[in-house]
């Protein structure tokens, strides 16, 4: 064979590979030296993820095309170490090499969630479910994404499907309860809405009695249903599981306040604020507690604190606190301060919410003002504003449920 032919053969071979007529040579399983891979798995099993990644990297440098599973394993280790961009790269590589791997698409979706890329995550969960229609965890995660987009009907379908596919899986039951709660008639929540949500939380607890979140959520439903003994029982169980959870102490405070156990309520709210000082709704409920006891100065300070810690800041929530302050001023006979507070709340558009506007029309604290021309002028101007039923934030949602 002449020199020209010898020179042309490698080029010809590479063209065949590009055209797809031939494929690159791959090692058989017997030809791969698994020593580095075995060392990686041993390091992983004894809790040394960094060492495991090191061995897998060396292994993949030697065999970049011959053992796709190594990319998936390294991706899981990167995810464990919260190195999510590296995890994405490894899971994508595994999906390219073995397109039918549902678990890698699922892991890729979870990694995108951690990187706050919900659309990319949704695409991966969809691919996972195309390849494995019985992947319960993918249904659950896709349902959570639908909840974030306020597509509650679609979310509920996914949570129901996940619950059916895996009868031991508690999380989709808890999530179905939350989605059912948020999918209710927001303008006029009914007892049936709350009971359905409560029953889903109960199903989650039946599957996993140690799920603090489901216990806490069911306690909230009991509170809205005014089933206080049941609420307190759930909160006590939840507190044993998570004694430093601020929301558990918050709900204790609500249960005690509703039953006029004011000292116990104040202590519970205080503990909630010690654990999470930036929780606006706790300052708000503490203000309501002080107001009920005619401790007006303390009530106003609490409402102001709620305004300060509101994280967005949400103008409507700040306006809601101005409305609370106006009610407090009216209750203590300060007509000028009350009218001023109502005007501030109006400028912040809080009365565009139908439920807040309805409360304004019927609040007993404002009865002494209703004959004044200034108050009537405010009411007349508010009647011309468009109203909505939006869940603007957790504060207004809480207000609606606490009406």
Secondary structure, DSSP 4 states (H G I P E B T S, - for coil): --HHHHHHHHHHHHHHHHHTSS------GGGS--HHHHHHHHHHHTT-HHHHHHHHHHHHHH-TTT-THHHHHHHHHHHHTT-HHHHHHHHHHHHHHSTT-HHHHHHHHHHHHHTT-HHHHHHHHHHHHHH-TT-HHHHHHHHHHHHHTT-HHHHHHHHHHHHHH-TT--HHHHHHHHHHHHTS-SSS--HHHHHHHHHHHHHHHHH-TT-HHHHHHHHHHHHHTT-HHHHHHHHHHHHHH-TT-HHHHHHHHHHHHHTT-HHHHHHHHHHHHHH-TT-HHHHHHHHHHHHHTT-HHHHHHHHHHHHHH-SS--HHHHHHHHHHHHHHHHHTT-HHHHHHHHHHHHHTTGGGBHHHHHHHHH-GGGGGGTTSHHHHHHHHHHHTS--B----SHHHHHHHHT-
